[in-house]
Amino acid sequence: MRANLLGDLAEVLPPEGLITDADVLEAHRRDQATWTSAGVPHVLARPSSTSEVQGVLRVASAHRVPVVARGAGSGLSGGANALDGCIVLSLTRMNRILEIDRRGLFAVVQPGVINAALKTAVAEQGLWYAPDPASWEFSTIGGNLATNAGGLCCVKYGVTGDAALGLEVVLAAGSVLRTGGRTVKNVAGYDLTRLFVGSEGTLGVITEATLRLRPRPPPATTLVASFPTLVGAGAAVTEIMASTRPSLLELMDRATVRAVEAIRPMGLDMDAAALLLARSDAGGEQGVAECARMAAACEASGATFVAQSADEAEGELLLGARRFAYPALEKQGTTLLDDVGVPLSRIADLLSAVERIAEQRGVLIGTFGHAGDGNMHPTLVFDRNDPEAVARAQAAFEDILVVVGELGGTITGEHGVGVLKRAYLSRQLGSEATRVHLAIKASLDPLGILNPGKML
């Protein structure tokens, strides 16, 4: 069967699009969630067009072989992890920006386009592509769509799905489906675009996307505030979001700040319980007024230090501390990065609970994330070679997800379910919603070949 599989794939792909080298396959086994399980693929398929993707899926359907689509492999939930004997479908060769419509404010791109490349291309025309996941410099648009990736700017401009106007998707049997269009408003029929965004390659393979662009915003003013208590920081977040629309509102707890300072000293307050970073890109008098309201909210919530800067370089330096949060924690040991969301009013409760869990389980946990929309990233740090440390980390991870449920939150805000949180999804969805999910999956992928073992 496997010999026939390779032969059939060779008929729909050029030689450079079909790879069986063991070292290359090893490099395509998993994403960045090294904690999750991954199998050994049989072959790596690298199509360069929609028609070649169609060919691969038709062959896979005929042989009933699983297909795992992937982009840059920057995911953090194991969503792109291979299965034994599967076809890994790499979309990195489909990396063309097909169209930029300056007047229509949209771009049409293939899934292998790097987020940063799209930002650069549209910036040359005075435009801006808003979604900015932490991996924006190397992650692909296809991967961003597959997980409905968020980022620092999503508090004001939304996540990747909010920028998706329409998609081209190859279904499991090889047919092509087009969803949405080029208009901002479109309520003709079911919202199939939203269905495929965030589906992690389990319902179809995205081969083209029409994405919303925006005029480039004015230079931003950046605010930083230190808090002696987590409750105070949480109160400031709630008040800021109730009174203004920051373009960014990020939080780092004490453990994270200390990790950053240890690697990249910036003079941050290492004794603060939490550090808030906020931005306004409204420009002019409106931007000044927004920053003043945010500063007042921080002071009223007990901030011990509040400073603002309209200097772009200084603002980027402060933002760099936040972007460096995860790499800094990685320097301290093996990391298990969580991705949870809670209502804005419960952020302080989540932070306090994580601090308590860290103490009870004897695990270092640094928490940072997008406070403006309640999406936080408790990051567990431990020694992977110590079985007891591993067990404590796993228990703490479970504890956090239980608390998130009690707070009315979600097990994932932007990284996806993948393998990492598959066991917890049905708990959040409930039995009826889980049944509907399975029914949709069965309808679009009756043979179950698309990224099996992920999400559901």
Solvent accessible surface area in square Angstrom, and as a share of the most:
residue,aa,sasa,rsa
1,M,131,0.59
2,R,127,0.46
3,A,82,0.63
4,N,96,0.49
5,L,1,0.01
6,L,51,0.25
7,G,36,0.35
8,D,52,0.27
9,L,0,0.00
10,A,56,0.44
11,E,149,0.67
12,V,50,0.29
13,L,9,0.05
14,P,39,0.24
15,P,122,0.76
16,E,98,0.44
17,G,0,0.00
18,L,36,0.18
19,I,40,0.20
20,T,74,0.43
21,D,76,0.39
22,A,77,0.60
23,D,115,0.60
24,V,49,0.28
25,L,14,0.07
26,E,100,0.45
27,A,71,0.55
28,H,40,0.18
29,R,47,0.17
30,R,70,0.25
31,D,5,0.03
32,Q,106,0.47
33,A,10,0.08
34,T,73,0.42
35,W,59,0.21
36,T,12,0.07
37,S,83,0.54
38,A,22,0.17
39,G,12,0.11
40,V,85,0.49
41,P,4,0.03
42,H,34,0.15
43,V,0,0.00
44,L,1,0.00
45,A,0,0.00
46,R,64,0.23
47,P,0,0.00
48,S,42,0.27
49,S,37,0.24
50,T,29,0.17
51,S,75,0.48
52,E,32,0.14
53,V,0,0.00
54,Q,29,0.13
55,G,7,0.07
56,V,0,0.00
57,L,0,0.00
58,R,127,0.46
59,V,15,0.09
60,A,0,0.00
61,S,21,0.13
62,A,83,0.64
63,H,36,0.16
64,R,172,0.63
65,V,6,0.03
66,P,36,0.22
67,V,2,0.01
68,V,0,0.00
69,A,23,0.18
70,R,23,0.08
71,G,15,0.14
72,A,45,0.35
73,G,6,0.06
74,S,23,0.15
75,G,29,0.28
76,L,42,0.21
77,S,4,0.03
78,G,0,0.00
79,G,16,0.15
80,A,16,0.12
81,N,1,0.00
82,A,5,0.04
83,L,50,0.25
84,D,109,0.56
85,G,15,0.15
86,C,0,0.00
87,I,0,0.00
88,V,0,0.00
89,L,0,0.00
90,S,2,0.01
91,L,13,0.06
92,T,47,0.28
93,R,64,0.23
94,M,1,0.00
95,N,85,0.44
96,R,143,0.52
97,I,56,0.29
98,L,69,0.34
99,E,61,0.27
100,I,40,0.20
101,D,41,0.21
102,R,145,0.53
103,R,230,0.84
104,G,40,0.38
105,L,63,0.31
106,F,12,0.05
107,A,0,0.00
108,V,7,0.04
109,V,0,0.00
110,Q,11,0.05
111,P,3,0.02
112,G,4,0.04
113,V,3,0.02
114,I,55,0.28
115,N,0,0.00
116,A,20,0.15
117,A,48,0.38
118,L,0,0.00
119,K,29,0.12
120,T,82,0.48
121,A,24,0.18
122,V,0,0.00
123,A,33,0.26
124,E,143,0.64
125,Q,72,0.32
126,G,27,0.26
127,L,9,0.04
128,W,43,0.15
129,Y,0,0.00
130,A,5,0.04
131,P,5,0.03
132,D,9,0.04
133,P,12,0.07
134,A,79,0.61
135,S,22,0.14
136,W,66,0.23
137,E,113,0.51
138,F,115,0.48
139,S,3,0.02
140,T,3,0.02
141,I,0,0.00
142,G,11,0.10
143,G,29,0.28
144,N,5,0.03
145,L,0,0.00
146,A,24,0.19
147,T,37,0.22
148,N,40,0.21
149,A,8,0.07
150,G,1,0.01
151,G,1,0.01
152,L,2,0.01
153,C,25,0.15
154,C,14,0.08
155,V,25,0.14
156,K,42,0.18
157,Y,32,0.12
158,G,17,0.16
159,V,37,0.21
160,T,0,0.00
161,G,3,0.03
162,D,59,0.31
163,A,8,0.06
164,A,14,0.11
165,L,23,0.12
166,G,3,0.03
167,L,4,0.02
168,E,14,0.06
169,V,0,0.00
170,V,0,0.00
171,L,33,0.16
172,A,6,0.04
173,A,74,0.58
174,G,0,0.00
175,S,58,0.37
176,V,63,0.36
177,L,45,0.22
178,R,151,0.55
179,T,8,0.05
180,G,48,0.46
181,G,26,0.25
182,R,125,0.46
183,T,80,0.47
184,V,102,0.58
185,K,179,0.76
186,N,75,0.38
187,V,146,0.84
188,A,92,0.71
189,G,69,0.66
190,Y,198,0.75
191,D,88,0.46
192,L,62,0.31
193,T,8,0.05
194,R,115,0.42
195,L,57,0.28
196,F,3,0.01
197,V,12,0.07
198,G,22,0.21
199,S,10,0.06
200,E,10,0.05
201,G,14,0.14
202,T,10,0.06
203,L,13,0.07
204,G,4,0.04
205,V,3,0.01
206,I,16,0.08
207,T,1,0.01
208,E,28,0.13
209,A,2,0.02
210,T,13,0.07
211,L,0,0.00
212,R,77,0.28
213,L,2,0.01
214,R,57,0.21
215,P,91,0.57
216,R,139,0.51
217,P,38,0.24
218,P,61,0.38
219,P,108,0.68
220,A,27,0.21
221,T,29,0.17
222,T,3,0.02
223,L,0,0.00
224,V,12,0.07
225,A,0,0.00
226,S,2,0.01
227,F,1,0.00
228,P,69,0.44
229,T,70,0.41
230,L,17,0.08
231,V,100,0.57
232,G,9,0.08
233,A,0,0.00
234,G,4,0.04
235,A,48,0.37
236,A,0,0.00
237,V,0,0.00
238,T,56,0.33
239,E,85,0.38
240,I,0,0.00
241,M,47,0.21
242,A,83,0.64
243,S,46,0.30
244,T,12,0.07
245,R,143,0.52
246,P,0,0.00
247,S,6,0.04
248,L,4,0.02
249,L,1,0.01
250,E,1,0.00
251,L,0,0.00
252,M,1,0.01
253,D,19,0.10
254,R,71,0.26
255,A,27,0.21
256,T,0,0.00
257,V,1,0.01
258,R,110,0.40
259,A,0,0.00
260,V,0,0.00
261,E,19,0.09
262,A,75,0.58
263,I,76,0.38
264,R,109,0.40
265,P,108,0.68
266,M,46,0.20
267,G,73,0.70
268,L,21,0.10
269,D,59,0.30
270,M,89,0.40
271,D,109,0.56
272,A,4,0.03
273,A,7,0.05
274,A,1,0.00
275,L,5,0.03
276,L,0,0.00
277,L,4,0.02
278,A,0,0.00
279,R,32,0.12
280,S,2,0.01
281,D,10,0.05
282,A,27,0.21
283,G,19,0.18
284,G,62,0.60
285,E,156,0.70
286,Q,115,0.51
287,G,4,0.04
288,V,107,0.61
289,A,42,0.32
290,E,8,0.04
291,C,1,0.01
292,A,53,0.41
293,R,101,0.37
294,M,0,0.00
295,A,10,0.08
296,A,55,0.43
297,A,6,0.05
298,C,0,0.00
299,E,107,0.48
300,A,93,0.72
301,S,25,0.16
302,G,38,0.37
303,A,19,0.14
304,T,96,0.56
305,F,110,0.46
306,V,37,0.21
307,A,36,0.28
308,Q,91,0.41
309,S,17,0.11
310,A,80,0.62
311,D,79,0.41
312,E,123,0.55
313,A,76,0.59
314,E,87,0.39
315,G,1,0.01
316,E,85,0.38
317,L,109,0.54
318,L,30,0.15
319,L,7,0.03
320,G,19,0.19
321,A,1,0.01
322,R,8,0.03
323,R,84,0.31
324,F,30,0.13
325,A,0,0.00
326,Y,49,0.19
327,P,47,0.30
328,A,0,0.00
329,L,0,0.00
330,E,84,0.38
331,K,137,0.58
332,Q,86,0.38
333,G,32,0.31
334,T,36,0.21
335,T,21,0.12
336,L,7,0.03
337,L,17,0.08
338,D,0,0.00
339,D,2,0.01
340,V,0,0.00
341,G,9,0.08
342,V,9,0.05
343,P,56,0.36
344,L,53,0.27
345,S,81,0.52
346,R,88,0.32
347,I,0,0.00
348,A,17,0.13
349,D,59,0.30
350,L,0,0.00
351,L,6,0.03
352,S,43,0.28
353,A,4,0.03
354,V,4,0.02
355,E,95,0.42
356,R,117,0.43
357,I,6,0.03
358,A,19,0.15
359,E,148,0.67
360,Q,130,0.58
361,R,94,0.34
362,G,50,0.48
363,V,11,0.07
364,L,75,0.37
365,I,9,0.05
366,G,0,0.00
367,T,1,0.01
368,F,7,0.03
369,G,0,0.00
370,H,6,0.03
371,A,0,0.00
372,G,2,0.02
373,D,62,0.32
374,G,0,0.00
375,N,10,0.05
376,M,0,0.00
377,H,6,0.03
378,P,0,0.00
379,T,0,0.00
380,L,0,0.00
381,V,9,0.05
382,F,16,0.07
383,D,77,0.40
384,R,107,0.39
385,N,140,0.72
386,D,52,0.27
387,P,106,0.67
388,E,122,0.55
389,A,7,0.06
390,V,24,0.14
391,A,57,0.44
392,R,92,0.34
393,A,0,0.00
394,Q,90,0.40
395,A,29,0.22
396,A,0,0.00
397,F,11,0.05
398,E,57,0.26
399,D,33,0.17
400,I,0,0.00
401,L,5,0.02
402,V,63,0.36
403,V,20,0.12
404,V,1,0.00
405,G,50,0.48
406,E,129,0.58
407,L,19,0.09
408,G,59,0.57
409,G,21,0.20
410,T,38,0.22
411,I,12,0.06
412,T,27,0.16
413,G,38,0.36
414,E,17,0.07
415,H,30,0.14
416,G,10,0.10
417,V,7,0.04
418,G,0,0.00
419,V,43,0.25
420,L,27,0.13
421,K,4,0.02
422,R,111,0.40
423,A,86,0.67
424,Y,33,0.12
425,L,15,0.08
426,S,62,0.40
427,R,140,0.51
428,Q,82,0.36
429,L,48,0.24
430,G,32,0.30
431,S,101,0.65
432,E,103,0.46
433,A,36,0.28
434,T,25,0.14
435,R,132,0.48
436,V,62,0.36
437,H,63,0.28
438,L,90,0.45
439,A,52,0.40
440,I,58,0.29
441,K,35,0.15
442,A,58,0.45
443,S,86,0.56
444,L,43,0.21
445,D,2,0.01
446,P,103,0.65
447,L,75,0.37
448,G,31,0.29
449,I,4,0.02
450,L,1,0.00
451,N,3,0.01
452,P,32,0.20
453,G,31,0.30
454,K,11,0.05
455,M,29,0.13
456,L,54,0.27
